[in-house]
Amino acid sequence: TEVPSAEKINALVTQYMPYAHSIAAKIMKTLSSDVDYDELLCNARLGLLEAAQRFDAKFGVDFKTFSYYRIK
């Protein structure tokens, strides 16, 4: 598999950061009030970064779909 360049990774992360925030906000509503939102958001961002690093467009999968499961 081709390793994406740092520019491609940064572009994906920047473009989909609002999507990661949206997923984190939806998940927060289902969790206990003891959960720290900033921590949840940090994990969503890490999931987005991991998805951007592992994404390979040659498989014909949309990045939004691919990243959803890593972010969540």
N, C-alpha and C positions, 0 to 999 in steps of 0.2 A: 504494500500500500504506500501511496505517496504521502510524505509528511508535508502538511501545509506550511506555507511560509509564515513568519511572524506577522507580516502585513495582513495576510488573509485571516489569521486568527484574531488579530486586533479588530479588523473590520467586522467580523462576525460577532464578536463580543460587544462591540459598540452598537451595532445594529439591533441586536437582540436583548440588550440589557433591560429595556422596558418590559419585554416579554418575561424575563426571569423575575422581575419585580412583581408582575401580575400573578404569576404562578405562586410566588411566596405569599402574597396577600391572600389568595384563595385558600392556600393550605393553612395559613394562620387562623382563619375563621373556624377551621375544624379542630384546632388543637386547644389544649388547656391554656388558661391565662398565665400559667407559670412559664410558658415558653417565651423566650426573648426574641422579639421580631428581628432585631439586628443580627442575631445569631442565625436565624432562619434565612434571612436575606444573604448573609455571607455564604451559607451553604448553597443557596440557589446560584449565586455568582460563581462559586467553585464548580458547580455542575455545568454551568454554561461554558466556562473556560475549558473544562475537560471535553465537552461535546465539540467545541470548536477545534481542539487539538486532534480529536479522533475522527472528525467528519471526513468522509471521502465521497465526493459528488458522483464518482463513476458508478456507484450503486443505484443511482436514480432515486434516492430518497430525499425528500425535502428537509432542509436543515431544521426547520421549525418542529417537524415531527420527530426527527432524530434527537434534538436537544430536549424535548419535553420530558422524556423519561430520565435523562441525566440530571436535569434541573430539579425535577420532583423528588 
